[in-house]
Structure formats: C-alpha cells, structure tokens
Amino acid sequence: MRRIDLLTLTVEDLVLLSNRGLVKRAQRELESGQLTYQFTQTAEEDLRFDWSDGVTCYLPNEAVLCDRHCNCTALSICRHLVRSILAYQASAAPAPTASETEEIAPTSVVWNPGEITERSLEQYFSVAKLKQLKQTFHAGQVIEVTCSHRPIAQLHSFPYTLRFLVKGDLRYTYCDCGDKSPCIHVPLAVWAFRQLSPGQSSGIISTEPTVLAVPCELLLAIENALQDLVTTGLRGLNASFMAVLKQLEQQCRQAALPWLAIAIVDLITLCEFYRSQDGRFSPNELQQAVVEICMRIDAMRSQTGAIPQLFVRGPETAKDTALRATRLIGLGCSVSLKATYFTFNAYLQDTHSGRTLTLSSKPHPSLENAADTTFWDAAKAKALKQTNWPTLGAGQVLIKRGACTLDYQLHLKRNQPAVVNPQKFEWEKLCSPLLVDDFIELQNHLKLKPPKYLMPRRAAENFSVLAISRVEDICFSSAEQAVTAHLHDQYNNSVALYFPYTEAARNGAEDLLTWLARYKLLFVSGSVVMRAMQIRIVPTALVFEINNHRQMFQPWIHSCRSNSDEIKSLILPAYKNCQLITHSVHNHSAKKYLDTLLKTFSEMLVSGLIIVPSSKMVMLDSLAQRGTLLGFRQLSSQLSKLSYQLQNQSEQQILLAQQYLSILVLLEILHLPSS
C-alpha cells in the first residue's frame, strides 16, 4: 500500500513543516545523484530510509512526524526527513489505484475539516483535554474559517492561524503558535468548521454569549457629547467639553471598549487641531470619527450577531504588549497622504508573535511649498537612530525592548537600542495570515470582513504579502493615472496591482513599470481591498529576483528615475492631462452628489446647528430634490425632514442633532465604496 499522507504533501506543505532553505537543500541533494538510499516498508506501512551518508530516517504510519524520526542531531524536522519524503514521492510515481486516487486530494479539491470525527481527535487528545477545550470553545471564541485545498482557521481570540495540509490527517497541521502538531487549537478549529451551514465554504464563527452586557449609561453619555458637538459646532468648543471627551475615553477603556476609546481619541485630536488652528485638521476625518463612534454604539446595542462583539468592542485585555528581544522583518515603507501633510509608515512583522506592526513618522508638511521635491528626499530623515526610512523598510530590526500598542503601533524609546541589518527577503518564511499564496483564500477573507467602521482598530488590518507566480498586462492607465498590472498566484488566480501616480512619488511610478517588465516578481506587500469583486493591492514594497539575488523595490520612496525614453513617453503626456482625465472619469453624478452633501454637512459641523443660514436650508431642499431624481429616496426623505426641523425653531435641539447624525452615518455608508 502507498502512503497517501506523504504523497499528498506538496513542496509548499514541506516548507511550512520545516523551512524553504531545508527543502531546497534536500532537493539539491536528491538532484545531484551523489546520494543513494535503501528503502524498506513494513506491513504496518512504516517506512525506513538508509542513506549512503550514514543517515537513517523513519516515517511511521501512525505517528506525528518529528525530529526523533532521524538519527541526526537536529532538534526539529530536518532536511533528511524532507529528502526522504521527496524520495518516496519520486519512487511512488506510478499511477495510483482507483481507491488511492479518491484519497489523494489534488490542490484544486476543497474540503471541510469539520468532517474530521471525534474519534480522530481522541487519538491525539485525552477525553479530559477535549472536555476542557470544549469549555474554552463555548466560553466565547471568534474563529474565521475557510474551506479550500488547504483549509485555514484564524483564531482571533488568541490570535493564531492554523492550516490543515492533508485531508483528514491531523498529524499534518501547521499552527503559528509554535507547538508540535497537532496543537490544542486543532480541536477548536475543527469544531468551528462544523458550524458552517451546508454549502457554505467560509464564515466567521462566534461562540460569544448571545447578549453581552451593554454599558447603557456610558453609551448615552457619549451620544450626548456628540449631540452637543453638532449642536454648538466646532466654533463652540471649550475646555470643559474637551475634558468631558477625555473622561469618556478613560471610561471606555475601563469598560473594556478599547476600539471605541481609540475612536474618541481620534475625535479629541481633531478637535484640538481645530482649536489650535493646526493645518492637520481635516473635516472629513472629523466626520469619519463621529460616524465610527455612532456605528459602534449602535452595534453594541443591537447585537444582531452579524458582526462579533470582539470586532466591535475590542479585546478585554486592552493594554500594550511588552516586546522583549525579538527580530522585526521590514515589509516596506509607504506614505499616508493628507490634505496638508503626509507621514511615512514602515511595516514590520514580529518573527516571535507573527504580528504586523507599524512605525509611523511625525507629520511632514506638504511638499508643494517645501524644499524637498520627492518623498525620497523627505525619507532621508532618521526613522531610528542612524537609520532612514528606506533602510528601515528594507531591513530587519533587532530590538532588546519595546512596546506594541493595542492598535499594533511599535513604540521604541530613545534609550532602547535597536539595530537595523540587511535582510535576504526570504518572505516565504513570513507567518500567516500575513503571507498569502492563494488569492481565493484572500478573497474569501476580505468578503467576511465587517464594514470599515466596525473593523478592529489595527494599523495594518488590511496589509498582506502576496506570493506571485507571474505578472501580466503591465501598463500605465491614463484613465486611472496609475501603474496597473495583473498578478497571478500558483493556482492562476489574479489580483490587480494599482500604484497611483503622484508628482512626489514619480520616481517610483516610472521605474515600477521598468522593473515589472524586466525582472521576475516574487512578492508584493501592501494594502488590499475589494473593488468590483476583484482584489486590488496598492504596493508598499515588491521583491524581485535579479541575477539570482533578491532585491526590494519601494515605489513610494524610490530614489532613481528610469532613463528609458519609452517609459517617459508613456507616462509624462498622460500626467500633463491629469486634471482633465480625472474630471471626465471620476466625476460621476452620484459620487459628485454625495461629495457635495458631505461638504455641506462638514460646514454645518463647523458652524453648528444652533444658527444655520437660510441659504443652507434652501440648499438642503435642493439637494433633497436632486437626490430623489438620482434614486436616493431614503436619503432625500431624511434631508427634507432635517430642513423642516431647521426651519421650525420650536423643534428640540436634541431631535435636530439626532437627525443630523443619522444622515451623516447614512452618507458615509453610501460613500464608502468610492472612498
């Protein structure tokens, strides 16, 4: 009989069980032909490999693969075990029987680990241990599960990510908790998969209590503060109101509502920007902060179960995490653009915990009136001691001590040493779910994500690293004013690459076209979103293979400009017509209508609802009529009601503020797909 479990393992599975360096070395040793081996198989289907270099490997049929199965001194799965598996797969090349064909799951077959029986679990876990894990499962877990050829479970409550590599075989599971397979998270994942409805391939399984306690008094106090804000407007802000907001923020943290507390901090910061006439004030960001607070309050009160309360409220242990000696892998540096300033954001993965952290710069003034002409010039500033932003994004950081905030921001004090060294860009070793090699899994994950304002407040929540097999359709889109391409994974699924052309990042946009056309692309890191049922990634960094060496390209802060006349002739004429093209493509009547409404409401938020000029009421009536013609009937009805309340001075201010806030939330929801 053939060992179906060993035949099912792919090279990528072996990489997960060991590492890519060991797998490549094992492949080279086999291909060299310098080693020979004797292979024996017992009646129990145990395998033994005696190699000519004196190594003996055992592959027992009923045991978990580990370091004890090789007579070398390695303390984990070694290259000898890997090459034994590869040798067995090569020796078993003849066509399998009909029954074996059914058992060997090809990479395109989707299966559900919920099919694994309790008896299979009892082979690796005692009855008492399973009972304990069952209590943990029902105590309140949030687990995102996706059925595929290698099913994946993300345990948000821990947080760990677990993969099932071989259909129905618990020995071949990989969890980034670091424990030997199968770890204690396997039963939790299996039970979560069983919660999927028939025909459902993915979902977020929540075992939280049906109804959590609602801090009614606290939520009411926050709503009253928002109503006071929109009634008096930003012009009516005073020190006592700011003190109330700060007190509410502290009460949210004490009530285990960290995401709501962070949203209130954003609101406080923007209000202080306005009071101090700081150029970083943005009315759009202020509106978004107000909307997020309103939506999280509504979600906490309703508790429909559509979105886990863990996402709405945040973790109960809301405190910063101390970082001891660890290594952080640089994933590139991007630029966050605002109206009057920008910031640099470096992304790093902690190799110990698997968390993706961000380190952000202080705000830089807009480059329009500055001495720096490109982001590259501004990025020469120090990110860490003796290290600028391009070096940080492309390096690996060794720290002895630091802190990770609740929203995954990295904090390093000046007296805490940090050493930045070059890296080899072995991104295949990055921890999941950051690393994605199957775009269908990523698509299913993005579909399950809650709305923007109800997502966990983590800085790198939408950040991913994609493993790329090939690149097609490389071009500069005149319509979108962006470098675009289609990226394919090993299963021929595709995502769209989109890098917008800006004058300050012109070097990166121009050379990105050249690099994509000339060199082999291996990985792309960046922010991923769903656009028209397709994944779009805005690249932060790209890893290319050039002359058998890997090199990172950071388009936002790239230093050199291509000298290719072909590239220049493709980009520069389109850039000169940027304003005309943008106007003709993006000013859709519905989007323009929503933009006008948001601008009108931001002006009302500044001035307040106490005194609204008659011209503004006339404008609201006009916008209500126009909205009816565009099909926004519910929105138009609410606008007409608000206009009536503004004209009727006898209406209570609290009702007026509630109406304003309800429309503002509706506006942001309608505007969300275009944002």
Secondary structure, 3 states (H helix, E strand, C coil): CCCHHHHHCCHHHHHHHCCHHHHHHHHHHHHHCCCCEEEEECCCCCEEEEECCCCEEEECCCCCCCHHHECCCCCCCCHHHHHHHHHHHHHCCCCCCHHHHHHCCCCCCCECHHHCCHHHHHCCCCHHHHHHHHHHHHCCCEEEEECECCCEEEECCCCEEEEECCCCCCCCEEECCCCCCCCCHHHHHHHHHHCCCCCCCEEEEECCCCCCCCCHHHHHHHHHHHHHHHHHCHHHCCHHHHHHHHHHHHHHHHCCCHHHHHHHHHHHHHHHHHHCCCCCCCHHHHHHHHHHHHHHHHHHHHCCCCCCHHHHHCCCCCCCEEECCEEEEEEEEEEEECCCEEEEEEEEEECCCCCEEEEECCCEECHHHCCCCCHHHHCCCEEECCEEHHHHHHEEEEECCEEECCCCEEECCCCCCEEEEECCCCHHHCCCCCEECCHHHHHHHHHHCCCHHHCCCCCCCCEEEEECCEEEEEEEECCCCEEEEEEECCCCCEEEEEEECCHHHHHHHHHHHHHHHHCEEEEEEEEEEEECCEEEEEEEEEEEEECCEEEEECHHHCCCCCCCHHHHHHHHHHHHCHHHHHHHHHCCHHHHHHHHHHHHHHHHHHHCCCCCCHHHHHHHHHHHHHHHHHCCHHHHHHHHHHHHHHHCCCCCHHHHHHHHHHHHHHHHHHHHHHC
